[in-house]
Amino acid sequence: MITCSFYSKALGFCTKIDAFLPQPDRGSPNWTVRTPPGKFPVLYLLHGYTMDETEWTRLSTIGWYIEDYPLVVIMPSVQRSMYVDIGQTHRYWTYLGEELPALVKTFFPISDRREDTFVAGISSGGYGAFKLGLSFPERFAAAASFIGVLNFAQVAQTESRWENDWRFNFGDQARLEGGPHDLFYLARQMAESHGPKTRLYACTGTEDFVYEGNQAFKGLAEALGLEFTFEEGPGEHNWAYVDPMIPRMLDWLGLPPHQE
């Protein structure tokens, strides 16, 4: 695991990522480490609202789950931006969608291939993951959402505790519907395009406040004919539901195991 601090032009200040990198021959009886064969697939893991790049390492057992996979995992921080550009500075969407992928490929041995590039997130990070996957299907083979806020417009109406944050990040609720911040709009755009289509995975607890929005997105994805896998079960909006679902998502990605 590596914590990396660097300057972001899109943000205008230094920021951090946490990253997991495979360690070849970790079990070797000597100190000889062979060079990894080629470049690794990459999974971007996005955090939830009020959290940061440490959420996945602090609150999940992701480190255990990925031990069997030759995979680089990148965990960035977008603060409370809700995965949008905020004015001319604090351009978190530009940072996440354009600058960060270019930078980390200079830091780590990450593959350039679309079929090796994935993104996943929890809560508002699930929204961010689907937003990336639907906005850039030519770059992301798959996107996964854990208890994701897939219908921001609906949640903005029912969760008044964050009203000031919606308005600060999006301007007003009208900007949440029928445009580049609306996952339903982006799903339709991708379905109508002649280019590649990002595979989608979502899971949520049936007692979660985002359940209704997930069901609505499921209906749309199925109507559009998108490759969409949805899992549900008893659970609320917390890590107790999410953590056991992580290996299911990794299996869904279809990555080959480590070759000894």
Beta strands, then each sheet from edge to edge (+ up, - down):
strand 1: 2-8
strand 2: 13-20
strand 3: 42-46
strand 4: 72-76
strand 5: 117-122
strand 6: 142-146
strand 7: 199-205
strand 8: 228-233
sheet 1: 1+ 2- 4+ 3+ 5+ 6+ 7+ 8+
end
